[in-house]
């Protein structure tokens, strides 16, 4: 953490990381130059050239693309033509999909049109508004004074109660909400039982998949639940500090979390006696130097170890071999935030909150073609139809064509599957997945092949480049898809794409490469018109 | 059986190895040759080229150079499925590979081209990456020629330079498809702190790092020009 934090601080002070700046850092720290180059060139926040007075980052990914991001970008270029003080960059999903098309001015101000950008540049900007999740029902506390009650009760308890926490989590059916859906109680039990220590604790707050913004809303509006879930986790596995790994585009969440950590210290929840008299517990926010791949748990650990954020080969898994080789408990924001209410009301209570035999509550980020995009807290097992209705229905009175239930890694399903319950298993059976709960509705007039290609392009853009299949395969596939969308498909393209997808899925090191082409294959399978166009180059 | 040993079968043959042994190393003991480009017995395995993937009955194939053996594992190293994926990986690498490999032309031991022959890759269906974005060459070192287009990012030179020789010069730079190798802060090799020890070109499996013809060396002292 120390080296990357030094680099971030240097860039903050000097505007960029020039060769000269890095040479000085190398002299001061004894780090070889090659290592600094490896880091500077890998992480998107670092820049070598002097920074312009202003930067505008415009999202290029699927939801913003649906809402005119390309046109927005072109209008901005016109409006700012000849202005050397302003740099306009296309970036991957900013996690503001409910405000699509999204742009961020000077790293902290929100804009969704040219007027908004101009106002921000003139000093009249604002951050993305803090909006609460609709129907949030996972806070067990009547008021702020009662916060951390669950943790304070438990930390006074006997050792055997640690096992009871794990039992409650197992009974609740809670699964990892970052996308993989691994049973949380099992993960806690593995980490608690792992040999070696001190145990490490990390909250993965790096949600970056296009369409995903639910953790942002949870961190901004219910930060105490996440901090408390982490504190309970620390108590159960025996960790003394927690690290919140936060994507750098969430500056407002960083501020809110730091305030909450300070409040928890004031309340005696964190600090020298956090885990009981003389037993310290503290937490800190680590700002990611950027990139979707950092949300992959082992890439995240590599970053915390001041390396290029490239996923590790697994096994071993972080529960046994995590940060600095130590057993590490790592969960997503939403997962940690569910812990207090589960312990307050019991695993069975949590389980009973779902519908259609699915356990618990789920925060869904809803965007795309709906009237009221936003984050919705719904019973797990709510049908897609119900979720769309909650979000005001398909926008503009249009019909639903398709939906992506869980983010760019989950395949689009046709409208006739909208009676599927939102649940890990049910979505998998339907041919897709719940992923990170990034629901994107697609209306009848959309070009699905274009959207699926945009998703493949996202994975190509965010590939770390470590392994051959993902680095080369995702790039070749996007080139081939772009040619096809331009009306010149290579002969036998559908078959070739299937072969590429198969090799990426079977041989890539991490989930990014494994799913990179899945959305494209998905639309070929479920929407014959898409497969036909890849064969003959016809347009929609 | 001692508790530190694990028993498994590879291609139907039983073997017992110390816990922590990789599948690739265990296979070698049985004289089973699993192809690989990024691994070398002198180095820490990194599992990036993925050519050494094998089937252990898991959801996906496993890179044998980094995957530890497990008790009761049944490993298959050359099924049609495994071979199919190896061919696709080779096709990916060959699609960006230059027409002429400096290694094949000089010492004749280009490992990528050797595997292409072994797997019968006769045509490549993927677009040529060099067509619109050539990666270039670096002839600034008097003794080592760098052809970035022939680099498959196997990481052998990086480990050779930084971990075997401790010269600390080479890194991967950039990210994704644009990743390549670089020296120091991405200086030309001849202007970097490279001491021309030659380890990188000795371990390079392709035409990316090769011996530069001596004709480029200036015989006059530099300050005498």
Interface residues (C-beta under 8 A of the other chain):
Chain A: X19 X22 X23 X32 X33 X34 X35 X36 X37 X38 X40 X41 X42 X291 X308 X313 X315 X460 X461 X462 X463 X464 X465 X466 X467 X468 X469 X471 X472 X473 X474 X475 X476 X479 X480 X483 X490 X492 X496 X499 X500 X502 X503 X505 X506 X507 X508 X509 X514
Chain B: X46 X47 X48 X49 X50 X51 X53 X60 X61 X63 X66 X67 X68 X81 X84 X85 X88 X89 X92 X93 X95 X96 X125 X126 X127 X129 X152 X153 X162 X168 X169 X170 X171 X172 X173 X174 X175 X176 X177 X178 X179 X182 X183 X184 X185 X186 X193
